Amino acid sequence: MAMKQNPGRRGGFFSNRNLDSGSMRRILILGGIFGVAAFVILFAKLWQLQVVEHENLEGQAVTQQTREVTSSANRGTIYDTNGDVLAISADVQNVILSPRDVASSVEVAEEDEFGNPRSEAIIEAERETKLQDTYDLIADTLSDILGMDREEIMTRLQKTNSAYEVLAEKVEDDVADQVRTFIDENDLESCIYLTDDSKRYYPYSTLAAQVVGFVNRANEGAYGLESLYNLELSGLDGRIITAKNASGTELLTPYTSYEDAVSGYDVHTTIDSTIQMYAEKALEEGIQKFDVINGAFCVVMDPDTGAVLAMASSPDYDLNDPSTVIDSVLQQNLAELQEDESVSEEEYAAALSQAQFQQWSNKCLNTEYEPGSTFKPIVMAAALEEGVIDDESTFYCGGSTEIGGWTIRCSNRSGHGTQTTRRALMNSCNMAMIQIAQKLGGEKFYEYWENFGFTSTTGIELPGEVKSYFWNKDYFVNAATEQATASFGQRFTTTPIQMITALSAVVNGGHLMEPYIVQSVTDSDGNVVSYHEPQEVRQVISQETSSLVLSYMESVVNDVGGTGKNAKVDGYRIAGKTGSSQTLTSEDRIIVSFLGCAPADDPEVIVLLGYDWPEPSAPGQNTTDDGIYISGGNMAAPMAGELIANIMDYLGYDKTGSSENENGVTIPYLIGETAESAQATLNGLGLNVRFSGEGSVVTDQMPTAGSSVPEGSSMVLYLGEEKPSGTVEMPDLSGMTYDQAVAALEEVGLYLNATGTTEGGRVFSQGVSPGDTVTVGASVEVRFTADIGSESGLDTGQDGNWVQTDEEEDTTTGDG
């Protein structure tokens, strides 16, 4: 029987009818579109995760799964030329706290002693008590060991999500050992740990501070060689990588990756720490003696190679504490600002920052100055080389001349009269130099300005060197007044390093050498990475011209009437030139300088020493409170002469004989001789004799054999009696003449060993400070200098060296 279809029953999707081909096609198309869209979205997300953000996500994964501890590389050492350490790094430790591990380290039993579960409230209360006890232990102990504020440590401990809190950086071994002991005794290894680091030390503290420079808190060079050679000195830090779990706890797995630190290179300088010490001592003593307001500078160089043996700049600072201002003048200025209620905190902070920058700045190459008469040998050398003057040339000085509407005057207002080329430099005559510049001409003048290297920096490997400032060539060659003032070193500026480099070419045979301060760079095994060979830039003048100008400079120091005679030192042939230049900032601000070299026949050392602004006794005056005439000849010359002598002694040069203390007598050895014979010997030397005792044979003498005393001094010969062994107080000989000093010393039983210019001179310095105790009979070295203000000084006030005729403007400049 046929089955009847139930009309109420609905069939399946395909039960009653077939889809037409168009409907099926639409369905397939839509399905394909949705499928492709889903795939594209999935592909884009996968591309973003695996390609675009691959490195970032991989880094996050590594960070989450590993712990990395940096091992700092040892920063390279900076040495002087003899291998003495100027800057060195030492191993230190950083103290790290993990507050998260401190919190998780506290364990509390969940059951009591009978095995019964404890309530959550009791467990939590005990946990809080133990945790607080741990906090107190850590805060109390570490605040004492590290010298930290206890509350600061407690605040750090509350950061329970942190696993890395630096409590102290770069602690010394003794402190680190105390921390280790505390960790071990209290089982806090997971809570507190130490990481290796390095700290920079400067053994000589302030020595060559502006040359060496210092590092910042990140141990990166901030100034000086530390900055310029930071890449070479830094090395490469090492790493220790270990695995950790999701909570940050280090896993006990064999996975550990080590990357050893690579030590930085060592820098070997040309600085000689002994010569550097002499140079800095000369600055310090001169600043105190002449009440210098604005610091000083000194460069010592080997003129044949350009190697810098010393570079000193004042004010200076302590490399181990570079932010602290230690200069007395700067300290006083800051103290006055701090006491002034009208000065805001912001203004004081700015002044402090300026003072810090001032002490960090290297005046030898970061500061320009008018060189004054130390520039004259360069102009004279150029004119001699060009043949426009020679050794027999003569120049007339009437005391002044008029050029371009200006009256330019010489330091000798009555004039030097007719003088030779040599005498013109000895007199430091402005009128002669103007005539020489006129003969040379503007074109040649500027050409030699370029040839001596003044149009560019020297290239010395120290940061911040500034360029000299001079007139534009097109203007200068037709500017008669500017050529005149430039001939005696005024109204242009240069740097001390530029001046000494150019003057080295004048005295070394005419070779302009590139100055340098780094001799070599070596790796940690001592292998030479780089080495500096002396570099000649060009030959500027001939050997013949160089030798002639050098002989003129020796006459400046050694011949009668030379403005540099106060640089003369017994036994050494010193050549040089004085300089005194008034700046445009103030009519009272004078920079006094001396540039000298030795031995004069073949210089091995050249020195430039300058004092910026010796304070006059009153505005407009030309002497200090001590009555010293403000000039390079009176101030810089004697200090530089003594510095050169110290350097020559240190380098082992033999003295050539005595040429100064003509009245000095060397005491012979007389012990054992008869009284009559000893008296005859001493009388023959121009000395008086006093006997002590009643014997017939000399048993002792005062002063001892070998001492140098002035002719006419009285010796004491002991005949059977013991020589007194007492002491006396050294008198103050400041400003005394030769005869006065002899009398003052003999009055207390001491003897004079005179150096310097005794004839017409006065005491400049004494080997024993006033008030110090001295053994009776000792011979005391006393240095004399002559007042040469009338020859080379600088008139200030209403009678300048050059004044504008039509306006009567006082625009004073100076000479040596």
ZIZI-V361026 format. One record per pair of residues at least 4 apart in sequence whose C-alpha atoms are under 7 Angstrom apart, sorted by the first residue. I is the first residue (numbers start at 1). GAP is how many residues later the second one is. If there is no record, write none. Layout:
i = {I;I}
gap = {GAP;GAP}
//
This chain:
i = {11;11;14;19;19;20;21;22;23;24;25;26;27;28;29;30;31;32;33;34;35;36;37;38;39;40;41;42;43;44;45;46;47;47;48;48;49;49;50;53;54;55;56;57;58;59;60;61;62;63;64;65;65;65;66;66;66;66;67;67;67;67;68;68;68;68;69;69;69;70;70;70;70;71;71;71;71;71;71;72;72;72;72;72;72;73;73;73;73;73;73;73;74;74;74;74;74;75;75;75;75;75;75;76;76;76;76;76;76;76;77;77;77;77;77;78;78;78;78;78;78;78;79;79;79;79;79;79;79;80;80;80;80;80;80;80;80;80;81;81;81;81;81;82;86;86;86;87;87;87;87;88;88;88;89;89;89;89;90;90;90;91;91;91;92;92;92;92;92;92;92;92;93;93;93;93;93;93;93;93;93;94;94;94;94;94;94;94;94;95;95;95;95;95;95;95;96;96;96;96;96;96;96;97;97;97;97;97;97;97;98;98;98;98;98;98;98;99;99;99;99;99;99;99;99;100;100;100;100;100;101;101;101;101;102;103;103;106;106;106;108;108;108;110;110;110;111;111;111;111;112;112;112;118;118;119;120;121;122;123;124;125;126;127;128;129;130;131;132;133;134;135;135;136;137;138;139;139;139;139;140;140;141;142;143;143;143;143;144;145;149;150;151;152;153;154;170;170;170;171;171;172;173;174;175;176;177;178;179;180;181;182;183;183;183;183;184;184;188;189;201;202;202;205;205;205;206;206;206;206;207;208;208;208;208;209;209;209;209;210;210;210;210;211;211;212;212;212;213;213;213;213;213;214;214;214;214;214;215;215;215;215;215;216;216;216;220;221;221;221;222;222;223;224;224;224;225;225;226;228;228;229;230;232;232;233;233;233;234;235;235;235;235;236;236;236;237;237;238;238;238;239;239;239;240;240;240;241;241;241;242;242;242;243;243;243;244;244;244;244;245;245;245;263;265;265;265;265;266;266;266;266;267;267;267;268;268;268;268;269;269;269;270;270;270;270;270;270;271;271;271;271;271;272;272;272;273;274;275;275;275;275;276;276;276;276;277;278;278;279;279;279;279;279;280;280;281;282;282;282;283;283;284;285;286;287;287;288;290;290;291;291;292;292;292;292;292;293;293;293;293;294;294;295;295;295;295;296;296;296;296;296;297;297;297;297;297;297;297;297;298;298;298;298;298;298;299;299;299;299;299;299;300;300;300;300;300;300;300;300;301;301;301;301;301;301;301;301;302;302;302;302;302;302;303;303;303;303;303;304;305;305;306;306;306;306;306;307;307;307;308;308;308;313;313;313;315;315;316;316;316;317;317;317;317;318;323;325;325;326;327;328;329;330;330;331;332;333;334;334;335;336;337;337;338;343;343;344;345;346;347;348;349;350;351;352;353;354;355;356;357;361;362;363;364;364;364;365;365;365;365;365;366;366;366;367;368;368;368;368;369;369;369;370;370;370;370;370;370;370;370;371;371;371;371;371;371;372;372;372;372;372;372;372;372;372;373;373;373;373;373;373;373;373;374;374;374;374;374;375;375;375;376;376;376;376;377;377;378;378;378;379;379;380;381;381;381;382;382;383;383;383;383;383;384;384;384;384;385;385;388;388;389;391;392;392;393;393;394;394;394;394;395;395;395;395;396;396;396;396;397;397;397;397;397;397;398;398;398;398;399;399;399;399;399;399;399;400;400;400;400;400;401;401;401;402;402;402;403;403;403;404;404;405;405;405;406;406;406;406;407;407;407;407;408;408;408;409;409;409;410;410;410;410;410;411;411;411;411;411;411;412;412;412;419;419;420;421;422;422;423;424;424;424;425;425;425;426;426;426;426;426;427;427;427;428;428;428;429;430;430;431;432;433;433;433;434;434;434;435;436;437;437;437;437;440;440;441;442;442;442;442;442;443;443;444;445;446;446;447;448;449;449;450;450;451;452;452;452;453;454;454;455;456;457;457;457;458;458;458;460;460;460;461;461;467;468;468;468;469;469;469;470;470;471;471;472;473;475;476;476;479;480;481;482;483;485;485;485;486;486;486;488;490;494;494;495;496;497;498;499;500;500;501;501;501;502;502;503;504;505;505;505;505;506;506;507;507;507;508;508;509;509;509;509;510;510;510;510;510;510;511;511;511;511;512;512;512;512;512;513;513;513;514;514;514;519;519;520;520;520;521;521;521;521;522;522;522;522;523;523;523;541;541;542;543;544;545;546;547;548;549;550;550;551;552;553;553;553;553;554;554;554;554;554;555;555;556;556;556;556;556;556;557;557;557;557;557;557;557;557;557;558;558;558;563;563;563;563;563;564;564;564;564;564;566;566;566;566;566;566;566;566;567;567;567;567;568;568;568;569;569;569;569;570;570;570;570;571;571;571;571;571;572;572;572;573;573;573;574;574;574;574;574;575;575;575;575;576;576;576;577;577;577;578;578;578;578;578;578;578;579;579;579;579;579;579;580;580;580;580;580;580;580;580;580;580;581;581;581;581;581;581;582;582;582;582;582;582;582;583;583;583;587;588;588;589;590;590;590;591;591;591;591;592;592;592;592;592;592;593;593;593;593;593;594;594;594;594;594;594;594;595;595;595;596;596;596;597;597;597;597;598;598;598;598;599;599;609;609;610;615;616;616;616;616;616;617;617;617;617;620;620;621;622;622;622;622;623;623;623;623;624;624;624;629;629;629;630;630;631;631;631;631;631;631;632;632;632;633;633;633;633;634;634;634;635;636;637;638;639;640;641;642;643;644;645;646;647;648;648;649;660;660;660;661;661;663;663;664;664;664;664;665;665;665;665;666;666;666;666;667;667;667;667;668;668;669;670;670;671;671;671;671;672;672;672;673;673;673;673;674;674;674;674;675;675;675;675;676;677;678;679;679;680;681;682;682;682;683;683;686;686;687;687;687;687;688;688;688;688;689;689;689;690;690;690;690;691;691;691;691;692;692;692;692;692;693;693;693;693;694;694;695;695;696;697;698;698;698;699;699;699;700;700;700;701;701;701;702;702;702;702;703;703;703;703;703;707;708;709;709;709;709;710;718;718;725;725;726;726;727;727;727;727;728;728;728;728;728;729;729;729;729;730;730;730;730;730;730;730;731;731;732;733;733;734;734;735;735;735;736;736;736;736;737;737;737;737;738;738;738;739;740;741;742;742;743;745;745;745;745;746;746;749;749;750;750;750;750;751;751;751;751;752;752;752;752;753;753;753;753;754;754;754;755;755;755;756;756;756;757;757;757;757;758;758;760;761;761;761;761;762;762;762;763;763;763;763;764;764;764;765;765;766;766;766;767;767;767;768;768;774;788;788;789;792;792;793;793;794;794;795;795;796;796;798;800;800;800;800;801;801;801;802;802;802;803;803;803;803;804;804}
gap = {4;5;4;4;5;4;4;4;4;4;4;4;4;4;4;4;4;4;4;4;4;4;4;4;4;4;4;4;4;4;4;4;4;5;4;5;4;5;4;4;4;4;4;4;4;4;4;4;4;4;182;178;179;180;175;176;177;178;174;175;176;177;171;172;173;174;170;171;172;167;168;169;170;125;126;166;167;168;190;124;125;126;165;166;189;162;163;164;165;188;189;190;15;124;161;189;190;14;158;159;160;188;189;12;157;158;187;188;189;190;10;11;12;189;190;7;8;9;10;188;189;190;4;5;6;7;188;189;190;4;5;6;188;189;190;191;192;193;187;188;189;190;191;190;116;117;118;113;114;115;116;112;113;114;109;110;111;112;108;109;110;106;107;108;78;79;80;81;104;105;106;107;76;77;78;79;83;101;102;103;104;74;75;76;77;100;101;102;103;71;72;73;74;98;99;100;68;69;70;71;96;97;98;67;68;69;70;94;95;96;4;64;65;66;67;93;94;4;58;59;60;61;63;64;92;4;60;61;62;63;4;62;89;90;89;28;57;21;24;25;15;18;19;7;8;13;4;5;6;7;4;5;6;4;5;4;4;4;4;4;4;4;4;4;4;4;4;4;4;4;4;4;19;4;4;4;4;11;14;15;4;10;4;4;4;5;6;7;4;30;4;4;4;4;4;4;27;28;29;4;5;4;4;4;4;4;4;4;4;4;4;4;4;5;6;9;4;5;4;4;119;117;118;113;114;115;110;111;112;113;70;4;68;103;104;4;107;108;110;14;150;151;152;13;14;12;13;14;9;10;11;12;13;7;8;9;12;105;4;5;6;7;11;4;5;6;10;5;6;9;4;5;4;4;238;239;4;237;4;234;235;4;4;32;33;31;32;33;30;27;28;29;30;25;26;27;24;25;21;22;23;19;20;21;17;18;19;15;16;17;13;14;15;7;8;12;4;5;6;7;4;5;6;261;256;257;258;259;255;256;257;258;253;254;255;250;251;252;253;248;249;250;37;38;39;247;248;249;5;37;38;39;246;4;37;38;4;4;4;34;35;372;4;34;35;36;4;4;365;4;19;31;33;364;4;32;4;4;357;361;4;13;4;4;4;4;5;4;324;334;323;324;319;320;321;322;323;319;320;321;322;318;319;19;20;316;317;17;18;314;315;316;15;16;17;66;67;312;313;314;13;14;15;310;311;312;11;12;13;308;309;310;8;9;10;11;305;306;307;308;5;6;7;8;9;304;305;306;4;5;6;302;303;304;201;205;301;302;303;204;208;229;207;208;209;210;228;208;209;210;207;208;209;49;50;51;12;44;11;43;44;5;8;9;42;4;33;6;31;5;4;4;4;4;25;4;4;4;4;18;4;4;6;11;10;4;5;4;4;4;4;4;4;4;4;4;4;4;4;4;4;5;4;4;131;132;133;100;101;130;131;132;98;99;100;128;100;125;126;127;124;125;126;119;120;121;122;123;124;211;213;4;118;119;122;208;210;116;117;118;207;208;209;442;443;444;55;115;116;205;206;207;442;443;203;204;205;220;221;4;113;114;4;111;112;113;4;172;4;125;128;4;108;4;4;164;168;4;66;4;5;6;53;57;4;5;6;161;156;160;51;52;4;30;28;29;27;28;24;25;26;27;23;24;25;37;21;22;23;36;18;19;20;21;34;35;16;17;18;19;10;11;13;14;15;16;17;7;8;9;10;31;6;7;8;4;5;6;4;77;78;76;77;399;400;401;396;397;398;399;395;396;397;398;393;394;395;4;392;393;5;19;20;21;391;380;381;382;383;390;404;4;378;379;4;5;4;4;4;130;4;4;5;8;4;127;131;129;130;135;136;137;135;136;364;364;387;388;4;4;58;4;4;4;54;55;4;50;53;4;4;4;46;47;50;4;5;4;4;34;35;36;41;4;34;4;4;4;27;4;4;4;5;4;5;89;50;60;88;49;14;44;13;11;8;9;10;40;56;57;55;56;57;55;56;27;25;26;27;23;24;25;22;23;4;5;4;4;4;6;7;4;4;4;4;4;4;5;6;4;5;6;327;323;4;5;4;4;4;4;4;4;108;4;12;14;4;10;4;4;4;5;6;7;4;40;39;40;43;38;95;33;34;37;38;29;30;31;32;33;36;25;27;28;29;24;25;26;27;28;22;23;24;21;22;23;12;13;10;11;12;7;8;9;10;4;5;6;7;4;5;6;4;5;4;4;4;4;4;4;4;4;4;25;4;4;4;22;23;24;4;20;21;22;46;4;7;6;7;8;9;20;21;5;6;7;8;10;11;17;18;19;4;7;10;15;70;225;228;229;12;13;14;69;73;67;68;71;72;190;191;219;220;70;71;73;74;6;73;188;72;73;76;187;88;89;90;185;84;85;86;87;88;27;83;84;25;26;27;22;23;24;25;26;21;22;23;25;19;20;21;17;18;19;15;16;17;54;55;59;238;13;14;15;53;236;237;10;11;12;13;51;52;214;234;235;236;9;10;11;232;233;234;5;7;8;9;230;231;232;4;6;7;209;31;32;24;22;23;24;19;20;21;22;18;19;20;39;40;44;16;17;18;39;43;14;15;16;38;42;43;46;12;13;14;10;11;12;6;8;9;10;5;6;7;8;4;5;27;31;26;9;5;6;7;8;9;4;6;7;8;176;177;175;7;8;173;174;4;5;6;7;4;5;6;5;158;160;4;163;4;158;161;162;163;185;4;5;184;4;155;159;183;4;153;154;4;4;4;4;4;4;4;4;4;4;4;4;4;4;5;4;95;96;97;93;94;47;48;44;45;46;47;43;44;45;46;40;41;42;43;38;39;40;41;37;38;36;8;28;27;28;29;30;25;26;27;4;5;24;25;4;22;23;24;4;21;22;23;4;4;4;4;10;4;4;4;5;6;4;5;25;26;24;25;26;27;24;25;26;27;25;26;27;24;25;26;27;25;26;27;28;24;25;26;27;29;25;26;27;28;25;26;24;25;23;22;19;20;21;19;20;21;17;18;23;15;16;17;13;14;15;75;4;12;74;75;76;72;45;4;42;43;44;42;4;5;50;51;49;50;46;47;48;49;20;45;46;47;48;42;43;44;45;38;39;40;41;42;43;44;39;40;38;8;30;29;30;27;28;29;4;5;26;27;4;24;25;26;4;20;24;4;4;4;4;10;4;4;5;6;7;4;5;27;28;26;27;28;29;26;27;28;29;27;28;29;30;26;27;28;29;27;28;29;27;28;29;27;28;29;4;27;28;29;26;27;26;23;24;25;26;22;23;24;19;20;21;22;19;20;21;17;18;15;16;17;13;14;15;4;12;4;4;5;4;23;24;22;23;20;21;4;5;4;16;12;10;11;12;13;11;12;13;9;10;11;5;6;7;8;4;5}
//
